[in-house]
Amino acid sequence: MQKKLTITVDEKVYAGLQKVIGRGHISEFIESLVRPHVLPREIEYGYKAMAADKVREAEAEEWIEGTLGDGADETR
């Protein structure tokens, strides 16, 4: 669910946002900047959930083991 937020910024900042980010994309841009500061543990929970998925972890380990030798065979 989204909530509407009204903020006040300098008119030059607003003009810059419109020019660089584009109308209709400012909210997304601001949210992407703010999110890690107010929800810092979100990524940690995501990694924990992925690590708890044993099937996914086994597939990832198999893939990693299968690619270990790839770099040694490349010519430079």
N, C-alpha and C positions, 0 to 999 in steps of 0.2 A: 504494500500500500504506500502510496506517495502522499506527502504532506506539502502544502504550499508554504513557502517562506519568503518574506519580504525583507530584503536587505538594502542598505543605502551605501552607494559607492560614489566616489568623485566622478564627475561627468567625463573626464578624460579617460579614466579607467573603464567606464562603461563603453565609451567609443572604441577604445582599444579592444575590449572583449568582442564587440560586434565585428570589428575589422578582422581580428586574428582568428577568433573562434567561430564567428558567424551567428546570425540570428537563429534562434531555435536550438542552439547547442550549448548555450551558456550554462544552463542548469546542470547538464551532464558534466561539463568541464569542472565546475565548482565542486560538484559531488565527488568526482574522481580525486580532486585535491584534498578534500576534507576527510573523506572516508577513512584513510589509514590513521588519521589522528584521533578519530572518535571511536573507531572500531578496530583497534590495533591487533586484537587477538583473533579476528576473523580468519586470517590466513593460517594461523596456528591450528585452529580447529579444523580447517580444511585438510591440512597435512596429516593431522591425527586421524581423521576419518579415512583418508586414503591409505594410511599405514595399517589401519585396522582391517582393511579389505584384503584378506589373505590371498584370494585368487589373483587380484590385481598385482599384489606384491610379488607373487610367484612369477607371473608373466613378465613383470618389469625386470626381475632378477635374471630370468632366462634371456631376455633381450640384451641386457647389459653383458652377460657372460658371452653371448654370441657375437658381440661387436668388439670385444677386447683386442683381438688380433688384427682388426681391420686397418688400423693406423700404421702398423709395422710393415705392411705389405705395399704401402703407397710409395711412389717415387716422388722425389722433391725436386 
